[in-house]
Amino acid sequence: MPNDVTLADRSQSFFQQASERYLRLGHVNRYCKCCLRAAAVLHLQGSKSEAEYYTQQALNKLSDAPVSSLLAICYHNLAVHTVVQQRVADAVAHVRSYVALLRQLPKLGNSWMQLLDNTQWLILKAQELWPQHQQQNGIRDSQLVSMRG
């Protein structure tokens, strides 16, 4: 229920309590899963940059951890958050990261792999079509703007 303000407030409170508890107890994976769930809710509510922030927090906690499917999912979700914000280059970089991680992991279930493959295909297709989209819509490349600016 993305538009339910009361439910959103309660979920935010639950996230804060749970994440603090998980960090205090040293449950890194539970903390990361909590961040990813909160990010999914924020994404659905239209808070894309905030969703990206919480996903990045999960990724930061996993930076010293061994390769895992949770780490791959963090990169996957970051790819989704960035591509919908029209940051195609960032999304492609995140796709490359999760694909590289998947090569180091034992085979995931077919349903998971299909979702990850679909995201990879969509983002690479967006990268292919992005210059044409920019030209048709008069969008300047953000890197060019910052270099000229």
C-alpha positions in Angstrom: 0.0 0.0 0.0 2.4 2.7 -1.2 -0.1 5.6 -0.5 -1.0 4.5 3.0 0.7 7.1 5.2 0.0 5.4 8.5 1.3 2.1 7.2 4.4 3.8 5.8 5.1 5.5 9.2 4.7 2.1 11.0 7.0 0.4 8.5 9.6 3.1 8.8 9.5 2.7 12.6 9.8 -1.1 12.3 12.7 -0.7 9.9 14.5 1.6 12.4 14.0 -0.7 15.3 14.9 -3.8 13.4 18.0 -2.4 11.8 19.3 -1.0 15.1 18.8 -4.3 16.8 20.4 -6.3 14.0 23.5 -4.0 14.0 23.7 -4.2 17.8 23.6 -8.0 17.7 26.1 -8.2 14.8 23.5 -9.8 12.4 24.9 -8.3 9.2 22.9 -10.5 6.8 19.6 -9.7 8.6 20.5 -6.0 8.6 21.1 -6.1 4.9 17.9 -8.0 4.2 16.0 -5.4 6.3 17.6 -2.6 4.2 16.7 -4.3 1.0 13.1 -4.7 2.1 12.9 -1.1 3.2 14.4 -0.1 -0.2 11.8 -2.1 -2.1 9.0 -0.3 -0.2 10.6 3.1 -0.8 11.0 2.3 -4.5 7.3 1.4 -4.8 6.5 4.6 -3.1 8.4 6.5 -5.6 11.4 7.4 -3.4 14.0 6.0 -5.8 17.0 7.8 -4.5 16.2 6.9 -0.9 15.7 3.3 -2.0 19.1 3.4 -3.6 20.6 4.9 -0.4 19.3 2.0 1.7 20.5 -0.6 -0.8 23.9 1.1 -0.8 23.9 0.8 3.0 23.4 -2.9 2.7 26.2 -3.2 0.2 28.5 -1.2 2.4 27.9 -3.7 5.3 28.8 -6.6 3.0 32.0 -5.0 1.6 34.3 -7.1 3.7 32.1 -10.2 3.6 32.8 -13.2 1.4 31.0 -13.5 -2.0 27.4 -14.3 -1.5 24.1 -14.3 -3.3 23.0 -11.5 -0.9 25.9 -9.3 -2.3 24.8 -10.1 -5.9 21.2 -9.1 -5.0 22.4 -5.8 -3.6 24.2 -5.0 -6.9 21.1 -6.2 -8.9 18.8 -4.0 -6.9 21.2 -1.0 -7.3 21.1 -1.6 -11.0 17.3 -1.4 -11.0 17.3 1.7 -8.7 19.8 3.5 -10.9 18.3 2.6 -14.3 14.9 4.0 -13.4 16.6 7.2 -12.4 18.0 7.3 -15.9 21.6 6.7 -14.8 22.2 4.0 -17.3 26.0 4.0 -17.0 25.7 3.3 -13.2 23.2 0.6 -13.9 25.4 -1.2 -16.4 28.3 -1.0 -13.9 26.1 -2.7 -11.2 25.0 -5.3 -13.7 28.6 -6.1 -14.4 29.3 -6.5 -10.7 26.5 -8.9 -10.0 27.2 -11.0 -13.1 30.8 -11.3 -12.0 29.7 -12.3 -8.5 27.3 -14.9 -10.0 30.2 -16.6 -11.8 31.8 -17.1 -8.4 28.8 -18.6 -6.8 27.2 -22.1 -7.0 24.3 -22.1 -9.4 21.2 -20.3 -8.0 17.7 -21.6 -8.6 16.3 -21.2 -12.1 13.6 -18.7 -11.1 16.3 -16.4 -9.5 18.6 -16.8 -12.5 15.8 -15.9 -14.9 15.1 -12.7 -13.0 18.7 -11.7 -12.9 19.2 -12.5 -16.6 16.0 -10.5 -17.5 17.4 -7.5 -15.6 20.7 -7.8 -17.3 19.1 -8.0 -20.7 16.8 -5.0 -20.1 19.6 -2.8 -18.8 22.0 -3.6 -21.6 19.2 -2.9 -24.0 18.6 0.4 -22.3 22.3 1.2 -22.7 22.1 0.3 -26.4 19.0 2.6 -26.9 20.0 5.4 -24.5 21.9 7.6 -27.1 18.9 7.5 -29.4 16.5 8.3 -26.5 18.7 11.2 -25.4 18.8 12.6 -28.9 15.0 12.3 -29.4 14.2 13.9 -26.1 16.9 16.6 -26.0 18.5 15.0 -22.9 22.2 15.9 -22.4 24.6 13.4 -21.0 25.1 14.2 -17.3 28.9 13.8 -17.7 28.9 16.4 -20.5 26.9 18.8 -18.4 29.3 18.5 -15.4 32.4 19.0 -17.7 30.9 22.1 -19.3 29.2 23.4 -16.2 
